[in-house]
Amino acid sequence: MHISELQLRVRPGTGEDVVAYYRQQGILDAADCLWSHLAIDDSDPDVVLVITGWSDEAQMTRWHSDPRRAEASLGLAAWVCSVRDVSSRSC
């Protein structure tokens, strides 16, 4: 299994909008990961956490090159100020 965690720094006050966009667009469903967790950081409401579990690193890499991911990123651009890849590890 491979687990990845992203932190999306979003424009102030837009965390709920980003979470709603992820859900409305089915972004994590399209990713076809084993499981996912999407939340607003308790300590900073302008950080959205995206944590995903993959069968292996290759599955995650395939999603990273999927055109649907690129399209989702364009849609998120209005809200996201920066992306930090906090961790990506095999278990």
N, C-alpha and C positions, 0 to 999 in steps of 0.2 A: 504494500500500500504506500501511496505517496500523499503527503498532506502539504497544502500551500496556504499561506495567509497573506492577504493584501490589506493594506490600510490606504483608504482613499481619503485624502484631505479635500473636503468640499467647501464651497463658498458658504460663509456664515448663514446659518439658519436653513440650509437646504438638505440636511441629512435625510429627513423623511421623504423628500422628493426623490432622492437617489434610490432609497430603498423601494419606494413605490415604482419607479421606473424599472428597476431590476425585475420586480415581480410582474408588472404589466407586460413587459417585453419577453418574459420567460427566459431570461439570459442564463440562469443557472440550470434550468431544465434543458436548454439547448446544449449546454456544456457536456451533458451526459456524464457528469461525475457521479461517484458512488453516493455521496452525500454532500450537503453544503449547509453553511450557516451564514446568515446575513444579519448584521446588527449595527446599531449605533453605539460607539464606545461610551461607556458610562462616565468616564472621566473627561471626555471631550466630545460634545455633541456635533462637532464639525469633522469627525472622523468616522467613516463607515468601514466596518470590518467585513471582509469576505474570506471565509475559511472553507476550503474544499478538500474532500478526500477522493483520491483517484486510485484505480487499480494498480497503476505504476506511473513512473515519470513520463513514459512514452504517451500514455493517454492524455496527460496534462499538456504535453508538447503539441499533440495533435489539435487540441482545443485552441492553443495559443496561435496556431496558424489557420484556424477556421475563419472563413470570411464573415460568418455571423458574429464572431467575437470582434472583428474589426468594425463592423457596422454598429454593434452595441457601444463600442468605445467612442465612436463619433457622436452617438446620441448622448453619452454621458459628458462629453466635453464641455457643455455649457455649465455644468455644476462642479466638475472635478478640477481642483487646483494642482494636485500632485498625487502620484501613486508611489507607495513604498512597498516593495516586496519584502515583507518582514521575515518570512521563513518559507523554505521549500525543502522538505526532507523526506527521505524514505524511511519507513518503519519496518 
